[in-house]
């Protein structure tokens, strides 16, 4: 109880100055909170776990605010820090849980797993003294990751090898790249996809751009990019704009207004740019897309972005946990608020509105703005609305195809197929360009898919299969390419075939 009273005194001491009436009300509510905890501790049928109770209280309190204020536990903070830093210490594998077993999909070039001879397709059955069969996807990192220089013993099953294999690996730094793919889509058009904005994003992007030969026509793909670090978003926007260009404004009740400007001329001040966005593009992605749209520097293509334009201050709570409290709002250079409307405390409705496509239509009530270079009409109201709206083509979608994707049947079929054919495929297609140009999924792979679907209780439906066949075959090819050549292989296959926004950008830029 003494500790709680000290906590109460501390909370009051660091609070924002209030009027006497507000201060009295705040004290009453804090006393109510302490009283409730005291009764729980005294009367609850089992021993009260203080940390769990306080975590729950903090989570609940922050959920009464805007949709993006949140409490982060110690474990959640560790994951956030790994993601933002752009590296972690581990063994260097990409894996998935297939049939309750950790299956290696790819090994990081030069990483510990590759150095000891582990191969894609290996199944990890044991980690040190633990049985790894049945582990959940979320449990695996805490066993494979660890301090650099520490060792981990793995027991591995490899198809075609009669005995189990045993490897001892020394953990090392493993990079988390944020550029998912970079290639020349045609002789004149470069393509770069960013998965998120981490600490190394701008340097990765610049390196990729240079390796492509600094193309003067570029597709920047931000679809599915949920954001990340603000300074990296500003650096990305700065890459395309001249020195002194306003990139972003933040404003809040307590926080003073801040304006962010380009500190130097960007490396690509001229040349045509298309930015691809969708309903998952958020925060840092919207800062970049909004700045380039406001300055008429890029054509925005796709679907209206998520609309996350609230700035959170992350406050550590002393035990590794933290809370994020919204302190201000993002405004694009023309003054548009990125945050879409919400009702305080109605977090579930906020996310459901997003799924329903809250901002796809433009009405008389939609706020109008003028772009800063050409004075053309652009729209506010939350999120970034594309200049060229491109809906997904659902012609080939069927329930049978959707089940193949959702149940992981496509991926499992490719994994099984590569177990037996990986080396032959590498010999037949030594380079990604060979694979993209000549490979087609074999009848054996398609039969493997059908068998796996039946095994998982999905009955073969010929009419639906025929309708989705071209899409299914393309997905299989893209997944094989990803497993053989890395993530870029997937996009090299899927983009020209079933990516309407990408195809629209190519038509725009390659003329």
N, C-alpha and C positions, 0 to 999 in steps of 0.2 A: 504493500500500500504506500509506503514511503516513497518507493521509486516512482509510482504513478503520480503522487503529489508533486515530486520534483519535475516530472515530465510536464505536468500541467503548468507549473510555474515557468518552465522553460518556454513552452508554447506561447504563453501570454507575453513573456519578455521579448520574444522575437517578432511578435505580431506587428502588423501595420498600425500606425497611430489611428485611433478611432475616437468618435465623440463619446461623451460619458454614457449616453444611452446605449450606443452600440457596444461599448466596452462591457457594460453590465449584462447585456444579452449574450455576448460571447462567453462571458464567465459562467452564466447559468447553463449554457449548452455544454461547455467543457466539463462542468461539474456533473451534469447528467451523464456524460459519456463515462467518466470515472466511476460514478455510482453504479452504472450498468455493469461495468467490468468487475467491480467488487462483488456484486451479487452473483455473477456468473462463477467467479472464482470460489465463492463460499458454498453455493448450492448445487452446482452442476454435478450430475451423477458420477462422472469420471473426472480424473485429474485434468484440469484445463491447461491446454498447451498455449502459453502466452503468445509465442511467435505467430502461430496460426490464427489466433483470435485477432491480434493487431493487424496482421496482413489482410484479413477479411474486412476489418473495419476501414482500413485505408482504401482498399479496393472499392468498397461500397461508397465511401465519401466522394472519391474522385469520379465515380460514375454518375454522380448527380450534377456534374459540371458539363462542359462541352464534350463532344464525342472523342476528342483526342487527348484530353488530360487522363493520366493513367498512373497506376502503381506498378513498379517492376520489382519482382523478388530478386534475391541474390542470383538465383539460377538464370532468370531472364536477363539480368544485367550482364552476366558472363557471356551469354550468347550475343547480345547486342555489341559488346566490346569487341568480340572476335570478328563479327561481321563488318564493323566499321573500320577496324584496324587494317583489314585486308590481308591478314595472315594469322596462322595459328600453328601450334606445334602438334604434329601428328605423324601418321605413317604414309600419307599421300595416296589415298584411294578414293574413287567415286564408287558408291555402293547403293544397293537397294535391298529391301527385305523381300525375297521371293520364296514362297512356300515355307515361311517361318525361318528361313536361313539367310544370313548376310551374304549377298552375292556381289563379288567385285565386278563392276561394270568397266572401269578404266583405271589405270595407274598414272599418277603424275610423273611426267618425264623427269628423271633424275631424283625422284623421291625415294624414301626408304623402302617402300614396297617393291618398286621396280628394281632397285639395286640388289635385293636378295632373291629376285627371280619370281615374284608373284605375278600372276597373269590374269587378264580379264576372264571371267567365268569361274574363277576359284570361289569355293564356298568356305566361309570361315565358321568352323564348328566350335572352336574354343578360343578364349582370350585369357591368357595366363591360366589360372586354375578354374575359370568360370566356364560353364556350358553356355555357348552363345546361341544355340538353337532356341528359337522362341523369343529372343530379345525383340523389343519394339524399336522402331526406327529412331525414336527420340532417346533411347537408352544407350545406343551404340557410341556416340561421341565421347561420353564421359569415360568409356573404357579404352577407346583407341587414341584419344588425345591425351596429352600430358606435357610435363615439362621437357623442354629440349634436352636431349642427351640421355633421357631415361629409356629403359628397354621394355618391350612387350613381346610375349611369346604367343604365337598363333598356331592353332591346329587347323589344317586346311584339307578339304577334299577337292581333288581335281579329277574331272572325268577322264577315263582312260588310264588312270594310274591306280594300281591295285592297293597300294598302301596310303595311309594318311600322311600328309606332309607337315613338317614342323619348321617354322621360321622364327628367328629371333630378330626383331627390328629395333633400331635405335631411332627414337622420335626426333624429328627435325622440323625446321620452319617450313610451312607449306603455304604458298601464296593463294589468296582468294581473288582471282581476277574478276574484274567487273565488265570488261569488254568480252562479250560472249562470242562475237563473230566479227571479222573484218575481211572483206574481199572486194575485188573489182567485179561489179555486177555486169558491166559491159566494158568496152574499151575506154569509155569516157566517164562512167558513173561508178563511184565508190560506195560501199555499204558498210556501216559500222553499227552494231547493236550493243547497247548498254543494258546490262541486267539490273544494276543499281548504282547508287552514288556512294562509293566508299572512299577511304583516305587516299587511294592511288588512282582514282578514276581519270583525272585530267592528264596525268603523266601517261597512263595507259592509252588514253585516246590519242594523245599527240604522237606517241610511238606508232600506233596503228595507222594513223593518217600519213605519217612519213613513210612507213613501209609500203603503203599503197601508191606511193609516188606523188603525194599531195594533189589528189584529183580536184579539179575545179567544179565538179558536180558531185554532190554527196547526199546520200540518204542516211539520216540519223534516226535509228529505230529506238524509240523509248516506250514501245508498247510493253505492258506488263511490268514496267519499272515503277516500283512503289516509292522511290525517293531515296533519301539518305542525307549526306552531309551538305550543309548550306554552302560552305566555301567551295566545294567541288561543283555545285550547280552554277555558282557565279563564275567560276573559272571556265566552265563549259560555254556559257553564254558569251563571255568575254572573247572566246576564241573566234567568234564570227562578227564582232562589232568593233568600231573604232574607239580609241581612247576618249574617255569622258562621257560615253553613253550611259544613261541611267539604266540600271539592270533590275532594280528591285527597291521597293520601299516597305518598311515595317512600321506599324503604328499600334499603340495600345493605350490602356488607361493609365498605368504607372510608368511603363517603359517609354522613354522619349523616342520620337520619330527618328528612324535611321534611313539614310539613302545610300545605296551601294552603286558605285560607278565603275565602268571599265577602267582599269589602271594603266593599260597600254593597248596599242593597236593589236587586234586579233591577227592570227596567222592566216585566216581565210576571210578577208574583208570583201572579196569579190567572188563571183562564181555562184552557181545556183544550188540551193539547199532545200531539201524536203525533210520535214520532221514527222515521223509516224507516232501517233498516240492512240490510246484506247481508254476504256472506262477504268482500267487498273492503273494507268499512268497517274502518279500523284506527287504532291509536294515538290521535291527538287526537279522532277521531270516537268512539272507545270511551270516552275520558275523559268526553266530554259525555253520551253515552248512559248510561254507568254511573252518573254522578252524578245524573242526572234520574230514573233508575230507582230508585236507592237511596233517594232522598228522596220517592218516589211522586209526582213532579212531572209525569211524562209516561208515556204508554203506548208501549212500544217494540214496533215492528211490523216483521216481515220474517223474515230468516234470521240465524243466529248469526254474529257478526262475526269478523274474522280472528284476533284474539287476539295483538296486538303490544303487549306491556306492559313492554318493557325500555327503560330510559333510557340513551341514549348521550351520552358527552362527546365533543365534536368537538375534536380536537387538531391544530392546524396543524403542518406539517412543514417549513416554511421556504421551499418552492419553489412555493407555490400549491396543493399537494396537502394532504390531511389524512387522519387516520384517526378512525373513530368506534369507541369502546370502551364496551361496556356497563358501567355503574357501579352501577345500582340498578334496582328494579322499581316499576311503578305498582300501587297498590291503590286500589280505589274507596272511597267513604266508609264502606261497611259492612265493608270489609276484604277484599273479593274481589280476587284477583290477576287482572289482565287477561291476562297472558301465558299462552298455552297451553303444555302440556308439550312438551319437545323433548329430544333426546339430543345432547350436545356432539359437534360434528364431523359430525353427520349432517344437513347442511343440505338435501340433495336430498329425503331422506325427509320432512323437516319440511314442505316445500312440497307434496309429493305428498299427505301426510295432509290438508292444507288442501283440495286439490282433491277429495279423496274425501269431504269432509264429516265431519271428525273428531269434531265435537261436536254433531251434530244430535239425538242421542238422550239421554235422561235415565235414568240407572240408579241402583241403590241406592248406588253408589260416588260419584255426583256430589255434590260439596259443597253443603250447604244453608246459606243465610244468611237473615236477617230484614231487610226493608226498614226504614228508620229512622223513617218517619212512621206507617205503618199496620201494621207488623210482619208483612207478608205474606211468603211464601216466595219467595226469589229464588235463582238457581243460580250457582255458581262453576265452576271447572274450566278456565277459559280462555275469553277472548272474552266478549261480552255476549249472553246468550240472550234472545230477544225475549219479551215478554209474550204477544203474538199471533203465532204462527208462520204465515207465508204462503209456500207454495211457488210456484214459477213454473208458470204454466199452459202446458204444452207441447202442448196439443191440436192447435194449428195448425202445429207445427214439423215440417218434412220435410227430407230431405237436400237437395232442390232449393233450398228457402229458405235453408238454412244456407250453401250454395255461393254464392248471390246476395249474401249478407252478407260472407262471408270473402274473396271475390275482388273486393269493391268494386264489383260490378255495379250494385247499387241506386244507389249514389252517383254512379257514372259516368253512368248513365241520366238521373238528375236534372240533372246538369251539362249534358249534351247538350241536354236538353229546355229548360232555362232559357236556353241560348245563343240560342235562337230565339223564346222566348215570355216572357222576363222582363218586358219593358216592358208587354206586353199584360196579363199577370197583375197587375202593379202597378196598372194602370188599372182592372181588373175588381174587385180586392180592395185598396182603398187602406189598409185597417187590418187588423191581425191578427185582430180579432174577426170581420170580414167573411169572411176566409179560413177560419177555423176553422168558422164556421157554414155556409158555402155551397160551399166547394171540394170537388171530387172528382177524383181523377186521371183524365185523359182516356184514351180508347182509344189515342191517338197515343203517350202516355207509356208505356203498357203494351207497345205494339208496340216502342218504342225499347228497353225493358228486354229483351224477348225476343231482339231482334236482337243486342244487346250480349252477352247470355249465349251465343248461338250463336257469335259472333265469338271469345269466350274459350274455346270448346270445351265449353260446358255445354249438353247436349242438352235441348230442351224436353220436360218430362214432364207431360202434361196432368193425370193423376190427382193428382200431388203439387202441381201449381200450383193446382188447384181446392181442395185441402185447405188450402193456405196462402194462398189468394187474399185473404181479408179482411185478414190480417196484412200481406201484401205491399203492398196498397193503402194501408193505414194508415201503413206505413213510408215509402212514397213521398210521401204527403201531409205527413208529419212532416219529411222531408228538404227538401221544397220550402219548407215554412214556415220552416225553419232558414235556408235560403239567402236568403229574402226578408226575414225579420223578425228574424233573430238566434237565438241558442240557445233563448231562451224559447219561440219558436214551436214548436220540436221538442217540448218538454215539454207545451205546451198541447194538442197533438194526441195525443201518445202516452199521456199519463197516464190520461185517462178511458177509453181504449180497451183498452190492453194493459199495465196496471200494477196487478197484483193488490194489492200492498201499499198503493199510493195509494188504490185503491178501498175497501179495508178501513178505512183511516184516515178517508176521507170518510163512510163509513157510521157510524163511531164518533163523529165530531165534529159531523156535520151533523144529528144527531137533535135 
